[in-house]
Amino acid sequence: MTDRDAEQKGTARTMAARLWNSRWLLAAAVIAVLIAFAFAAISAYVLVPALLLLFAAAMLPMAGAHRSAEGAAATETVGLQRLSGEYLAAAVADPLIIFDRTAAIVHANAAAFAAFGGIAPGISLPLKFRAPEMQALLDSVLSGDVASDIVDYTEKLPVERAYRVSASSVGHGTDLYVLVFKDQSETRRIDRMRADFIANASHELRTPLASIAGFIETLRGPARNDAAARDQFLQIMQNQTGRMARLIDDLLSLSRLEMKPYLRPGTEVDLRQIVDSVIDSLAPLARENSVVIERDFAEGPLDVPGDRDELFQVFENLLENACKYGQSGGRVVVSIAHSDADPEPGIDVTIRDFGPGIPEEHIPRITERFYRIDVETSRTQKGTGLGLSIVKHILTRHNARLTIKSEIGEGAAFSVHLPAG
């Protein structure tokens, strides 16, 4: 009943408004009718002024509507004029600085304060930004030679950030100018990463190719009839082609992972079963390196959302590294435990070796592509330098994280925290 009453009241208000807006038309119509009935018998021409009156009354709402439209436009213009530069600058996500003809700051938005700090109205821009490219940008805009200009600028402190800075005048005759800083740091970082990746991949492939080419030349020449040398060289060539195959496989795996970095797995997997399978598959490698693998698994279900093949690859990489680089410790402990106290409850899988350990300065970088602590040892162990980078990408897709703890002479522990759901 309440909704119906409200609807009826709304309809009544609408009708009343329409009647009020048409009041002059209705009044003219009534007068015209009265004139027609009262004076038609006197003269038919009396209807002419009645019709004219009706027409004039009908025009009144139209003129009123036109005036209303003009009033609305005027109101909108006044509203826009009331919007100050501060509000407009605050709506811009990039750092923005408004300055005057003397190159003094008039206003800076919150992003500019966060990026540069120590800026306030009245401060001189040439004193704040002393880089030659910024000085040239300000000079070109303030001199009036160009209406707008763009330069690349790098802010060194507190951290290095790269910006594409544009400067332009604000309107005509305002004597105000604006600087907008577009952060290019991430783009530059990706470009450098891409260049480093191509250089490293080319180097890693060029080394075995050069080795194979040299042995082929030797087999065609001096060792053509030397059976012992031929067998030795062919074995080395087979090892090098295997190394290239592993490198290409890892590059393809990394490429596939980068194409779907945020595509969350939609199935649940049993971590106990996955880790058991990894341990069984690497048992021959453990025996070859004289390493004993110990299990320490929690009781109860150990299910988490995830992709079985990708998580298998994670733990295979971590356990293989532990067996290869921590073999001097003689054992590796693989543990699975519930982590209810963590800010995000889940399950931790830790693979700990008791080898030489990892120097502290290398820990932040060992998940980078092709980063190696000891290049010769890595190549001797047939490593490609991409294993931990693949691990990091897979864990990112699973909304998981990798924690590395190590002390020299006491081994290293790699812990994977997988959220429960």
C-alpha positions, -999 to +999 in steps of 0.1 A: +000+000+000+029+024+007+044+020-027+010+025-044+003+056-023+037+070-033+031+062-069-003+080-068+012+110-051+039+112-077+014+110-105-007+137-089+023+160-085+032+154-122-003+163-134-004+194-111+030+205-126+017+201-161-015+220-153+005+248-138+029+250-167-001+252-191-021+277-170-019+305-195-030+282-223-059+270-203-070+305-193-069+317-229-089+288-240-116+295-214-118+331-224-120+322-260-149+298-254-167+324-233-163+351-260-175+326-287-206+318-267-214+353-256-206+374-287-209+350-316-244+362-322-232+398-325-204+391-351-184+361-363-153+383-365-152+384-327-137+348-329-105+362-346-092+381-316-101+350-295-080+328-317-051+353-316-053+353-278-052+316-277-022+315-300-004+341-279-011+321-247+002+289-263+035+307-271+040+317-235+051+282-223+075+279-253+092+311-245+094+302-209+109+268-218+134+286-240+143+310-212+146+280-188+170+263-212+191+295-214+191+297-177+202+261-173+231+267-198+241+298-178+240+279-146+262+252-161+287+278-173+288+293-138+293+259-123+322+252-146+338+285-138+336+277-101+357+245-106+391+257-096+425+244-109+429+226-076+399+203-081+409+196-117+445+189-107+433+165-079+414+145-105+446+138-124+464+106-113+498+116-125+520+142-107+508+177-119+522+211-111+507+245-120+532+274-122+532+310-133+553+331-156+580+335-130+583+296-129+570+297-093+547+269-082+511+279-079+496+245-071+506+208-070+483+178-067+487+150-042+505+128-067+532+155-071+537+158-034+540+120-031+565+117-059+587+147-052+580+160-017+592+194-005+571+213-030+548+242-020+533+273-036+559+299-042+589+275-047+609+281-078+607+252-103+642+258-117+656+254-081+635+223-075+643+205-107+679+213-116+684+188-144+694+205-177+665+190-196+640+204-171+656+238-173+654+237-211+617+226-209+607+255-186+626+280-207+610+269-240+575+271-226+579+304-207+596+321-236+565+315-257+585+298-285+563+267-283+529+261-268+539+228-254+570+206-251+580+171-239+612+158-223+625+127-205+635+133-169+649+110-143+644+116-106+673+101-086+661+102-050+648+086-029+645+059-056+653+063-093+622+070-113+619+078-150+593+104-162+580+117-195+574+154-187+550+176-207+547+213-203+520+236-218+502+268-212+468+269-195+442+287-217+448+321-232+461+351-213+461+333-179+499+335-175+496+300-160+514+268-171+512+232-162+537+203-159+525+167-161+548+139-151+541+105-168+559+077-149+578+055-174+598+035-148+579+002-153+581+005-191+618+012-189+623-017-165+605-041-188+625-029-218+658-035-199+645-069-188+636-078-223+671-067-236+689-086-208+668-117-215+676-117-252+713-112-244+714-140-218+694-164-239+717-157-269+748-163-248+735-195-232+727-209-267+758-196-284+782-214-259+770-250-267+766-242-304+802-230-305+813-262-287+794-284-311+807-266-342+843-270-329+840-307-323+824-312-358+853-294-374+877-316-354+859-348-363+861-338-400+898-331-397+924-344-373+901-369-355+886-383-386+901-417-380+905-416-342+878-438-328+885-430-292+884-392-298+853-396-319+834-413-292+845-387-266+836-358-288+802-373-297+794-377-260+803-341-253+782-330-283+752-350-270+756-333-236+756-299-252+725-306-273+708-319-242+717-286-224+702-266-253+671-287-253+666-281-215+672-244-220+646-242-248+621-262-228+625-238-198+621-208-221+589-222-235+576-230-200+584-195-189+567-180-220+535-201-214+534-189-178+538-153-187+508-155-210+485-164-181+500-148-150+466-140-133+445-170-144+438-187-111+436-225-111+401-238-107+407-272-092+420-286-059+450-308-056+465-330-029+499-317-019+509-349-002+504-369-034+522-343-055+553-341-032+554-379-028+555-381-066+583-355-069+604-374-043+599-407-061+609-392-094+641-376-081+652-407-060+678-417-087+693-382-086+694-382-048+712-416-048+737-403-075+745-373-052+745-394-021+716-375-006+689-390+017+655-374+013+634-373+045+597-367+048+579-347+075+542-344+065+514-332+087+484-354+093+450-350+077+440-336+043+465-313+025+443-300-003+448-266-019+435-249-051+461-254-078+473-269-110+489-303-104+514-302-132+526-267-124+530-274-087+548-306-095+572-285-116+577-261-086+586-288-061+607-307-087+628-276-093+633-269-056+640-305-046+664-310-076+683-279-066+685-291-030+699-325-041+724-309-065+737-279-046+732-291-010+747-326-016+776-319+008+750-320+037+741-356+029+703-351+034+673-331+025+642-327+046+608-321+029+581-309+053+544-301+048+526-282+076+494-263+081+499-225+086+469-212+105+487-184+123+497-168+090+477-137+079+465-159+051+459-194+064+471-222+041+498-249+038+536-245+039+559-268+020+595-265+030+625-281+013+656-278+034+692-288+026+723-289+048+748-278+022+771-247+020+741-223+021+735-191+000+753-158+007+728-132+019+735-108-009+724-133-035+690-142-020+670-113-033+681-120-069+682-158-073+647-159-088+658-136-117+662-152-151+697-166-157+709-154-124+735-178-109+755-177-077+783-198-092+782-200-130+806-229-133+789-250-106+755-243-122+767-255-156+784-285-142+751-294-126+733-289-160+714-259-147+698-234-171+694-205-147+656-204-153+643-229-127+636-205-098+622-179-122+597-205-134+589-213-098+582-176-090+559-173-120+539-204-111+535-193-075+523-159-086+496-175-107+486-195-076+486-164-053+513-181-034+547-169-022+583-182-019+604-175+012+641-183+012+662-185+044+699-195+045+730-192+066+765-199+053+776-234+063+741-244+075+722-250+043+692-233+028+654-236+033+629-228+005+593-225+018+563-223-004+531-209+012+499-219-006+466-203+005+439-226+016+413-212-008 
